[in-house]
Structures are given as C-alpha cells and as structure tokens.
C-alpha cells in the first residue's frame, strides 16, 4: 500500500510539473522561416529562434510535434524528423501566441552564391529569349529567396533579405539570379519535387570574403588582416589612416619602377609637368574615349585643376566622382583623400579643408582596372566638389591622362584592408552565409573567381578551405558543392601565351580533390568583350547535370572530356580522356583546335590535331621531341572539342610552369 501511494504521489508531481511549464513569449525567428518557404526533404530539418528564457516553444508540422525550452540566452531549437516531398502545408510555432507559416513546401533546398556572374539577374540583358523565359516563369513549385548585400566583421545570426520567399512567377523571376533560375528550373522539371533557391552573392568580391576567419587564419597571408578587425569598431578613423599608409607605401613601391620617368616628383604632385599628357573628356570608359586604349587593363593616371573662389578654411567639403571601375586612389594638392575598390561604388570622399586652398587646386586620380572596361563610369552630374552649403565646383570635362602600366596583376594592393570594402576577408561569410546556418539544405552552387585572377596559387588553398569550412559549420557532412569554371574573356591571342585566367581555372579544379564536388566549365560560352556574358542558361544546365548525376543518381553525362593521360610516340603526343560519352567530336566538324605542345625548352606552339578513336593525336613539324601539352590555355581560347553529349572539354596542361 505504501509503495502504491509513493508511485501515485510521484505521478501527480510529474503531471503537476508538466502542467506548470510556461509557454514562451516574445518568440522571434530568422526570416528564413516565412510563408512560401521550402524545407529540405529526406533530412533532419532544423528550426530555431529566440523566446523568453525558460519558456516552452512547440513546433507542429506534418504529424510531428516537437518542443524546446528557451535557454537563458533566449535561444531555442528543435529538429524535425526527415520529411517526404510535398505540400503545401502549415507550420505552427506555438508559445503564448502562435506563429503560423503558410504554403510551406518540402523539397530540395540549394544555395547559389559567388560574385557577379552568379548575381546577374535574368532580366539584365533585355534579350528576347530571356524575356520569353520570364513570361513563362510560372513555377509555383520553385521558391526564391534573395539575401541582401551585407557585411560583418564577426559571424552574425541576423539575416537581411532583399526578397523574402516567393513562388517563382513572371513578376519575380527576372530579378533572380539567372544561373540559379535555370538550375532550379531543370531540377524541378526532372525531379518533379519543389525546389527552394537561396541566393546570396555579391559582385566583384574575392573568395576570401566568403571564407570564415578560422579557416583563413591557417593561411599565412590573411593572418594580419584578420587580427586587425578586432580594432575596427573602437577606432574607424585609425584604421582608415593605416589603410591610407599602406596605399601610400604601395604607390611608392610602384613609383620606384618608373623613377627614370618622373624623378623625385611623383604622379600626384602639383609640381609634375603634365603638359605632354593626353586629354580625355570625363566621365566615360577609356576604351570608348580612345581607340588606342581598348586593350588597357592596368593603371591610368588622371589630373586636372579646379578653382575655389572662397577661402576653404574651416569649411567641410565632399568630393564626388561617381563610380570608378575598378579601383581609385585620389589626391588633392598631393595629399591622399580617398580610395575604393568596387566598380559599382559611388566615390564620395570628405575633404579636410586644410588640404584645399583658395584659387587653383590640383586633383589627381590613379585608376586601376583589372579587366573589361575601365575608368569613370558615372554621369557628369556626379563629378563635383561641394561645401556644406551645397555650393558646387564641377569636375566633369577635360582631364589630362597617362597610361602607367598595362599589367594589372603586378604589385596590386588588394582592398582587404579597406574598412568598408566587401572584399575584406570573412565579411560576407559572416553576414550573408553564417545567418543561413543551420537551415537544412541539399547543397550549394557557386560561381566566383574573376576577382581572384592573378592570385591562382593562393586560390588553390583558399577555395577548398572555404568549401570545407562551410560544410563543417553546417554540420551536414560533405554536402554537394558544384562550381563554375571561369568563362572565356578578352582578346583572342594569335600565339600561345601565359594566361592568368587559365591559371585561375586550373586553381579551381584543385577543389575537385574534395568529396562530393563538381565543376561546370563556361570556357566556351563567354564573350570577348563582356565578362558578364549572356548565356547563363548553359551554365545553369551544366550545374544541374552535376546535381542530377552526382546527387540524385541519374545515369546521365555531366562533364565534357577530362584529361586522363598522354603518350609520347616519336614526334607525336597522344592524349587520352575521361568522360568521352558518345565519343570525341568537334562542334564544327573541323580538326580540333586549342591544343599547344612544347619540347624540352618549354616553348609552346600550336599543334596540328586529329581525332583517332577516343584519343587526340598532336604534332608540330617544328617540334621533334614534344614533352607537354596545353589545351584551352588562354584568357579566351579558340576551342572546339566536345564529347558525344555535347559538353566541352575542360582546359588542362601537363607542365608545371609558373604561367
């Protein structure tokens, strides 16, 4: 009897304790959780948020009910059991009040990230084919979400959005990543399940900006800049001063290369005689202003004088120059006043009145262009200096100019130290990727690398480190990570030559050593004069082939021919390939192009080539003992080799020279 009463008392006490659980108040959640969202199928689904400490939060969804008690720091989380594809459903988050998310689908969730070629929207070009795609883009089973361009010096859990979850329609498809759209469309049509696309990219940004600090801290060249971030919030002005000191040191090192031309007087100095410099009307890209400058990718100096009628002492001034492509260093009367490295950023620099003087002042601007068009890309109305009362002195019109160097990748000071630059290491991972974790995903598609051209050796280390660190942070194992190999771009060379873009393409392939990765080359779909080429449909398709084969198990070709091995037979080289699905062919019926061979001297010459079965036979009558091969090794290679599935051969080389 006594034991029976004891058990009864325990049961009553347990029920009493359960009944006394208090429902949470002040429930808040990431904007990832919203009407129209897609939850990942066939995997545990993580749901989290904040609420009053000690309060209970219940999640009710598809015959599952899970609960969590908010911790002392207000955080709570639950994990739903794996779900089957379908919908629409309602997800309820229950505390003292109830949050209800409607029209929720269960399907496949992918992140699309990188720089401008991932960021470029479907409606950018006004192309008739894309206009038709937008008009037909009525896919309620595809859901789109776009993360706002945001930076943070430390990992943030706060997510900012440009566009919340929305079913794909003609009203919103045009504003979404073109690559992401075509990838999602093909998966949706082939898998017959909902697709959720989370778009998080920023044009012109390098891979290190998307990499967590702890991963970069293992790479020597990033240690110091990451350490410097700890002082940012305390003293911005000091960091700007340090940045300008580094700019100044870099410029002095650069000037020393040209000391025989200018002596001790530097390019920004008011004492410099620029009477023999050319003249150019600004704003405008220099390629359009001067036919002789159409191939200039490097440093060009611009100078002009302007007159202030009033005494500037104790007045506040702002210098505006519009957008400058890609980086500028600006001086007034020989003193540095500003610098930025973003082609689409408007330049607006506060000017210390002590730098200015009544009467004539000299402004000098060093502009560095890394590729494509270069120069002042804003409007005439955006070029002026004004005081606090709005009195303007216009700066558009005739400027003096001088081309300094046409080698943009030598002695570059990267903007990783600029206190407001999105190019700084970690800042985009912290603000645009970390807040997505741990939202359950299937994988990632990635298009980036242009901003790292010229630093291929470094990219070999950083890119795989970034992939591994994302996977580690998400805690979902080696989720699929498929990426785009850089497109062809710039002038086509008549003879084999070193290529920084080819080096970067090769560096991208180093990430294939990681499990569950794949590459989609764009080396045949680019445009010589437009790094933001139109044919994003081919890119989305090739990424989708990787996913359909590697992630979803479909027996379909996903890669063009990939170098396997070579044989040297006398004066000829025989190249063997993997991924020859359906056999080797050329897309124009002509002999293969784009191959170069070299002898022991390492000097490459174009090779004659023919297809023999599943191999390519190469020779050049001037090379009796060939030892190495390069294919598509150029910024803009002339190539035509494909497999039977219509996929292009990937660039490769068999040597290990520096370029």
N, C-alpha and C positions, 0 to 999 in steps of 0.2 A: 504493500500500500504506500509506504514511504517513498519507494523508488518511482511509483506511478505519479505521485504528486510532484516529485522533483522534475520528472520529464515534462509534466504539464506546465510547470512554472517556467521552465526553460523555453518551451514553445511559445507561451504567452509573451515572454520577454522578447523573443526573437521577432514575433509578429509586431509587437509594440515598437521595436527599434526600426523595423522596415517601414511601418506606417508613419514614423516620425521623420523619415527622410524628407528634407525640404526641397521643393522644386527650385531650380536655378532661375535667377532673374538676370537681366542685362545680357542676354545671350547675343553674341555677335559672331560672325563668320566671315571668312575670306570671300571676296566677290567671285571667286571660282564657283562657289555654291550659289546657284541662282536658277530661276526659271530657264528652261530650254537647255540645261547642261547635259553633257554626256558623261556617264560613269563607265569605267573600264569593265568589260565583261571578263569572266573566267579567271579573275584575280581578286584577292582581298581588296576591298575598297575602303580607303581611309577617309574619315570625316572628322573634322576638328573645328575648334573655335575657342571662344572665351566666354566666361559667365561668372556670376558671383561665387566666390570661393566657398566650397562646401556644398554648393547646390547641385542637384541631380539634373542631368540632361538625358532625355531619351530620344533615340532615333528609331523611327518606324518606317520601314521600306520593304515592300515585296515579301510579306510573310516573315520578316525579320524584325525583332525588337531588341535593341542593344542600349545600354545605358552607361553613363560615365559620371563621376563626381568631379566637379571642377576643383583643381588644386589651389594651393594658397596663392599661386601667381595667376590665377584665373583661367588657366588653360585646361582644356578637356579634349578627349579624342576617343573615337570608337573605330572599330574595324568591322565592316560587314563581310559576311562570307561571300565567296565568289558567286557572281550573278550570271544569268543567261541573257543573251542579247534580246532586246525587245523594247517595248514602250509604246505610247507614253505612260509614265507613272507619276505618282506624287511622292515626294519625300517629306516627312514630317520631323521637325526638330522641336521637342516638347520640353518646356520648362514651366514656369508660372504662366508664361504665354507660349503660343505655338507658332513656329515659323513653318510655312508650307511652300515648298518649291514644286512648281507645276511643269507639266510637259517634259519630264525628265526621260531621257533615253539611256539604254545600256548598249554599249557597242565598243568601238575601238578608239582610243584617245592617243593622238600624236601631237608632239610639239614640233613646230617649224621655227628655226632660229638661224641667226647669222648676220650678214650685213646686207648691203643694198640690193643685191640680186635676189635675195630671199624677201626683202622688204617690198620690192617693186609690186604695185597692185595691178590687178587685171585691167583696170581702166586707164592705165597710164598713157598708152601709145595712140589711142584713137584708131586702132587697127580694126578693119571691118570684121575680120574673123573673130577677134576678141569681143567686139560689140555684139556679135551673134551669140557667143558663149555667155555673155552677161544676160542677154534677153532670155536665154533658155535655162538660166541657172536657178531653176525652181526645184531644189532638193531639200525637202523638209527633214530628211534623214541625215543630212550633213549639218553640223552645228559649228559656228565660227566664233572665236573669241580673240581679241587683239589686246596685247599688253602695251601700255603707254611707255614711251621712251623716258626712262627714269634712271637716276644714278644714286649710288650709296657707297660710302667708304667702308661700311661693315655690313654683314649679312642682315637683311631686313625681312620681316614677316609681313610687311604691309604691301599689298598689291594694288597698283594703279592701272586702270584699264582705259583704252581708247574706245573700245566697243565691247559690251557685255555679250554673253552667249546669245546668239540669234540663229534661227534656222536659215540656211542658205537660200537666198532669193535674189531676183534681179535687182532688188533695192540695195543689197549689201555686198553681193559677190564682187562687184567692181572695185571695192575699196580693200579687198582682202589680198593677201599675198598670192600672186599668180602661180608660183610654184606650189604653194600649199593647196590652192584650189584644185589644180589639175591632179595632184597626188591624191587628194581626198576623193575627188570625183571617180578616179579609176578604182580605188579601193572599194568605194561604195557600190559601184556597178558590178564588180567582180565578187565581192564577199556577201553582198545583199544584207549588210548589217549597218546600223548607224555609225557614223564617223564623227568624232569631235576633234577639231583642229585648234590648238592654242598657238597663236602667232606671237613670237617675242623676238624681234630683230631690230637692228639699228644700223643704218647705212654708214659706210666709211670707217667701221670700227675693227680693231685687230682682235685676234684670238685671245690675247691675254686679258682683255677687258671682260671676257666671258668665263674666266677661269678663277676658281676660288683661291683665296690667299694662301691657304695651307698647301695647295698643290704648287703654286708659283714659288713659295718660299724654298722649295727644294731645287729651284733653278737659279743659279748664282746671279744672273744679270737682273733679276727682279727683286732681290732681297732688299736693297737700299730704298727703293721707291715705296715698297710696301711698309717698311718701317716708318717712313716719313708721314704716312697717312695718320698716324696717331696724334700728330700735332695740328691737323687740319682745322678742326672746329675751334681750337683755342686761339689760333693766330693766322687767319687767312692772309692778311697783308704780308706777314713774314714769308709765307710760302710763295706768294707771288714774287716777292723780292728775290728769293732763292731761285725761282724759275727763270726770272729775267737774267740773273747772274749766269745761269747755265746756258741760256740763249746767247748771251754776250761772249762767253768762252767759246762756244761752238762757232760763232761767227768769226771770232779772231783766228781760230784754227783754220777756218775756211779761207779767210782773207790772206793768210800766210801762203796759201797755194798760188795766190795771184799778186804777191807783193811786187813782182817786177813790173806789173802794170800800173799800180797805184802808189807805190812807195809807202810812206808812212801815213798818207792821207787815206782814210777809209771811205767806203762807198756811200755811207750816210752823211759824211762830213760836209758842212756848208762850204768848206774851202775847196772841195773837189771840183775840178773843171769838167763839166759835163757837156761842153759846147759841141763835141763831136758825137754825142749820143743820138740815137734815133728819136723820132717823135711819134706819139701814138695818142689818139683820142680815146679817153676812158669815160665810162666803163666799157667793157667788152672783152671777150676772149681773144688772146693774142693770135690764135690760129685764124680767126676771122678778120683780124685787123691787118695782118701781114702774111702774105702767102709764103714768104721765106721762113716763117716761124711755125708752119703747120706741123712740124715734127719735133718741136721743142718740148721736152719733158725734163724740167730741171729748174734752175734758179734764174729769175729775171729781176733786175732792179728797176724801180720806177722812182722818178724825182720830179718835183715841181715846187714853185714858191706860191705863197698866198699872203695876202696883206690884211693886217688888223689895224683899223683906224684908231681904235680906242686902246687905252692902256690896260693890258690884261691883268695887272697886279691885283691879287686878292679876289679874282673872279673865278667861277667854276666853268669849265668848258668840257664839251663832249665832242670827240672826233667820230664821225660816221663814214664808213667806206663801203657799205653794202656787203654782199657776200664775196669772198675771195676763194678761189679754187687753186691749191688745196690749203696751203699754209702761208701765213704772212708774219713778218717781223716789221713793226712800224716805228719810225724815228721822226721826231720833230727837233729841228736845230741840233741834230747829233745825239739826242737822248732817246733811249727806248721808251715807248709809251704803251706798247701792247703787242700781243702775239696770240694767234689761234691756229689750230689745225683741224678745221672742219669745212669742207667745200660748201656746205649749205647753211653755215652760221653767219648771221649778220655781224659785222665788226662795229662795235660801239665802245670806244675807249675813253675813260675820264682822263683829262689832261691837267697836270699840275700847272697852275698859272705861272709858276716860276720858270717853266720851260719856254713859255711864249714871250713875245715882245711886241711892242707897238711897231708897226711898219712891216717889212718883209720877213717872213718865216719860211724855212725850208722843211718840206715833208719828204721823207724817203721811205719806200716800202720794198722790202725784199719778199718776192713771191716765189714759193716753191710748189711746183706741180709734179705729181707722181705718175700721171698718165691721163689720157684723154685731153679734154680742153683745160686750159689754164688761164688765170688772170682774174680780172674784176668782173663778176657775173651779175652784179646788181643793176639798179637803174640810176640814171643821172640824179634823180631826186634824193637818192640815198647817200650821195657823196658830198659831205659838208662838215664844217666845224661850227658849233653854236655855243653861245654863252647861256647862262641860267635864265636870261630873259627871252631866249629863243631867237636872238639875232644871229643870222647865218652868214657864213662865208662859203660860197660854193666851191667845190673841188673837182667837179667833172670838167671835161675838156682836155686840152693838150697837156700831156706829160712827156718828160724825157724817159727813155728806157735803154737798157743794155742787157743783152743775154750774157749771163755769167758762166753758166755751165749747163750742158745738156746731159748730165749724169745725175739723176735724182737720187740714186741709191748709194751714193758715196758721201760719207760724213754727215748722215742725216741725224738730226736731233729729234727723236720721236717725242710725241706730246704726252708721254706717260707722266710727266711731272707737272703738267699744266693743271692748276687747281680746279678748273671747271670743265675739263675735257672728258668726253665719254670714252676716250682712248686709253684712259688710265687703267692699269691692271686691276682686275676684280670688280670694278664699279658696276658693270652691267650684270655680271653674275649675281652680285649682292642684291640688286634692286629688281631685276627682271627675270631671274631664274629661281633664286632661293625662295621667293614667296610662293612659287608654284609647288614646292615640296611640302608635304609628301602626297600631293594629289596623284592618284593611281593612273599610270599611263602605260601604253604599249611600247612606245619608243620615240625616237627623235629623227627628224630630217634636218640637214644642216647645209647651208651654202654660205661660205665665207672663205677668205684667203687673199683677196685682192689687196687688202690693207697690210698684209704681211709680205708682199712681194719685195724681194731684196733681202729678206731675212729667213731664207729657206732652212738653213741649218738650225736656227732657233725654233722654227715651226715644227721641225721633226720631233722636238722634245715637248713643246707646249701643247700641241693639238692632242696627242694621245693622253697627256696628263689631264687635259680638260675633260675628255670623254670619261676617263677612269674616275675622275673626281665627281662628276655628275652622277655616275652610277653609284658610287659609294654614298653620296649624300641622300639619294633617293631610297637606297636600301631595297631595291627591287631586283638585285642581281645585275647581270650583264644584259640589260635591255637593248633592243636593236638600235643601232646608231648608223644611219646611212647618210652619206655626204656627197656633195657635188665637186667634181674636179674642174678647175678653172677653165673658162671658155677661151677660145682663140680671140685675139685682140691685137690692135696696132698694125703697122705696115708689114707686109709680107716680104721677107728677106730673099734676095736673089741667091745668096750662098749660105751654107751652114754657118751659124754664128752662135756665140754664147747667148743664153736667154734666162733672165731672172724668173719669168713666168713659168718656163719649163722646169726650173729648179723647184719652184713652189708646188707645181703639180706633182713632181716626184715626192716632195716632202709630205704632201697629203697622203700618198699611198703608204707611208710608214704606219699610219693609224690602222691599216688593214691587218697588222700583226695582232691587234686586239680581237678578242672573240666577238662574234655577232655584229660585225661591221660590214659595210658595203659601199662601193663607190659607183657614182653615175657620172661619166665624163660628159663635159659640154664642149670638148675641144673642136667639135665640128659644126656647132650651131651658133657661134658668136658672130660679131660684126667688127670689121677692122676699125671703124671709127666710133664705136659705141660699146663701152664696157657693159652697159645695161641693155643688152641685146633683147630683141622681142620674143624669140622663140622659147618661152618658158614652158610651153606645153610639152616639148621634147624632154625638158629637164624633169618635170613632174612625172612624166611617163616612165623615165628610166629609174627614178627613185622608187616608183610604185612597183616596177618589175623586181627590184631588190626585195621589197617587202613581201610581195606575193610569193616569191620563191623561198626566201630565207626565213621569213616569219610565219607565213601561212601555208607553207608546204606545197605550193603548186609547182608542178613539173613544167616550168617554162624558162626559156633563156632569160638571163638578167644582165649579162655582161657581153661586151664585144671581145674580140680576140685579145688575150693577155700573153705577153712574152713568157715562154717557158724555158727555152734553151737555144743555144746556137752551135752549129758545127762549122768548122773551117775546113774546106776542101780545096787545097791549092789556092787559086786566086778568087775563090768564091766563098761566100758565107751563106749557110742555110739556117733559117730562123724557124723554130717550132713554136706553136702557140697552144695555150689552153682556150677553152670557150670558143671553139670554131663552129658552133651549132649550125649544121647545114652546109658547112664548108666555107673556105675563104673566097671572097669576091671583092671587086671594086664597085663602087656605086655609079660609075660612069662607063664601065666596060673597058676601060683603058688599063694600061700597066700600072701596078701600084706606085704611088708617089709618096714622098715624105721620108724616105729612108736615106741615111747617110752612113758611110763607112769610113774607117780610118786605119792606117797602118801603124807601125810601131812609133811613128813620130807624133801620133795623136791629132793629126790634121785631117779634119773631116771633109769629105767630098760627096756630092750627091751620088747615089748608087743607081745603076740600072737594076730593075727588079722584075721578077715574073713569079706567078703562082704555079707551084708544082704540087698537086695534091693538097695536102694540108700544111704546106710549108711555103715560105718565100725564099727565093734564091736571089742573092745580091752580088753585084760586082761593079767594079770601075776599072777600066783598062789602064788607068794611071797608078793603080794600087795593086802591086803584085802579091803582097802578103797582108791581107786585111786581118785585123785582130778584134775590132769592136764595131758596134752598130748603135745608131740612134734612130729613133722614129718619132716623128711629130715633135722634134726638139726645137721649138721656136715659139716666140710670142704668138704668132699667127701662122701655124704650119699649113702647108698645102698638102692635104692628105685625102685618101680615097679608099682605104682598106676597111672592109666590114666583114661580118660573118653572115651566114645564111639567114639569121634572124633580123638582119638589118641594123645591127648595133656596131658602132665604130670601134676599131682597135684602140687600145689605150696607149698613150705615149710611154716610151721607155728608152733606157740607154743601158749599155753593158759595161761602160767605163766608170771611173770614179774621179774624174777630173773636177776641178772646182766649179766650172761653169758648164 
